[in-house]
């Protein structure tokens, strides 16, 4: 990516230190590629002793937040950000990183997250991972409201694959198919929608700190097929080095409240991302278990 985007680094905020240690279960030990923190269990701070390796000339200051709480804001079903929340310093993403159908309207992202995103995409392309684009970034409350009710209308009109996944075949058979019904009740439709989309005011996209990635091979649809791409394989190993985490991992649905989304990455800063990556925690678990020295 063009080097000029690194001027966004000047927008970094004065950090407000949060916890630099996190608690992990004693049976969740893991290996690091640059130092580790053996002997500090049950409190582990991986990033403090980590050595980060890059192929490109990365300005590492772009990736650091000092554990500023502004970059650890939690937005989920139980921690809404509300209707009036708007992140500061939104910048428009360059057309080179977004999918073609967004180029006319543009996507925006918080400035520090955008700077880190450019650094990460530079690195990916240097390692010949080129089929990756951003299809969604910041969303306003109003935009999320529109999406939510669009999804709800879709689920009310038919019994979708998402409905079978969320409600179960037996439930649908007994309550709908056996009774000749071909449309969900509103209550069931809402339950299905909330399994994959946020109610307005609870979406992480409203923070301006997350992006959804897509590849040309995915045909314009965000599906678990992203898991089979070279982009996902690279992100799984390296996203933390640029301050990004896989926000909704597989097997953590009961904690995050959402189904597995291999395409959804959240910027938290390299310090927190390193600890979250190596401890295999969700953002919810990291914030809950964090403690000061």
Secondary structure, 3 states (H helix, E strand, C coil): CCHHHHHHHHHCCCCCCCCCEEECCCCCCCCCCCCCCCCCCCEECHHHHCCCCCCCCCCHHHHCCCCCHHHCCCCECCECCCCCCCCCCEEECCCCCECHHHCCCCCEEEHHHHHHHHHHHHHHHHCCCCCCEEEECCCCHHHHHHHHHHHHHHHHHCCCHHHHHHHCHHHHHHHCHHHCCCCCCHHHHHHHHHHHCCCCCCCHHHHCCEEEEECHHHCCCCCHHHHHCHHHHHHHHHHHHHCEEEEECCCCHHHHCCCCEEEEEEECCHHHHHHHHHHCCCHHHHHHHEECC
